[in-house]
Amino acid sequence: MGRPYCLQFAAASIASLLSLAACGPAIDGAVADDSTAMAAGEAELYYDEYVLWWSRASGETPITVCWESPGFAREKELVREAVNRTWGFYGYFDFKEWTDCTSDYSAIRIKISDEQPHTKGLGTHIQDVSNGMVLNFTFVHWSDSCQDSLDSCIRSIAVHEFGHALGFAHEQNRPDTPPSCDDTQGSNGTATVGAWDLSSVMNYCNPEWSNGGQLSTTDIMGVGTVYHVGPSYLAAIAVTTAL
C-alpha cells in the first residue's frame, strides 16, 4: 500500500477543530482535550500503514462487524454505540451488520469471554479471523474492579480494542516514548503521526484508564490523517465555524 491518504482540513482552522472536539459526542460525560498539543499542530497516533481498512474509490470505509458469541444483547449495543460515537463519528467508517457471524462474513469477528480483552493483530490482519477480537462483559476472573462500573469498562475497552482493529498500535510502543512510560505491549506500528500522546485512548500510560472511552483531541486529528474524516464531524465543524 502506498502513502496513506491525508485529508487537508482546508475548511476549518485548528481553533475550530479544537472547539468541536471539546463539545463532541461523549460517553459517561467525559471528553478528552489537549489544546496545548493541538495548538502546536500535533496529531498523535501510532499505526501500521499496511493493514488499514479503506477504499480509494470513496471516502467511506465499510467494515463488517459480527459476534461469535450469543447473548448479551444490551452489552453488545453498548459496544456498538461506543464505537460509533468515537471512531465512527470522527472517521468516515461504516461499521455495519453487528449480527451473529456467518460463514460468508469477511468481518471483525468478536468473541465474548471473561479474560483480558485483545485482538489477534492490527487492522486487516484480523479480518475474518475466528475470535479476532475478544471482549469481556462480565469481569469476574479478569479485572473484577470493573464490577462497580460495568458499562463504563465495556465501552472504554471496546473503543481501545477497535483502535487496534483499525490498525492503531499501543501509543506507548512508539520509538519516541519517554523513559517515564515503560509498558510496551503487543504489535508495533510502522508509522507515527505527530508527537507522543499521553492522553491517547491507545496509551497504557494514560493516567485515565483507556481515556474514559474517549478519543483524545490528538487521536481525533490523527485518525483524520490516516483515514477519511467523518461527514458528521465535518458537518459539525461547518456549523461551528459559521457561528
Beta strands, then each sheet from edge to edge (+ up, - down):
strand 1: 45-47
strand 2: 61-67
strand 3: 93-100
strand 4: 108-112
strand 5: 118-119
strand 6: 133-135
strand 7: 191-193
sheet 1: 1+ 7-
sheet 2: 3+ 2+ 4+ 6+ 5-
end
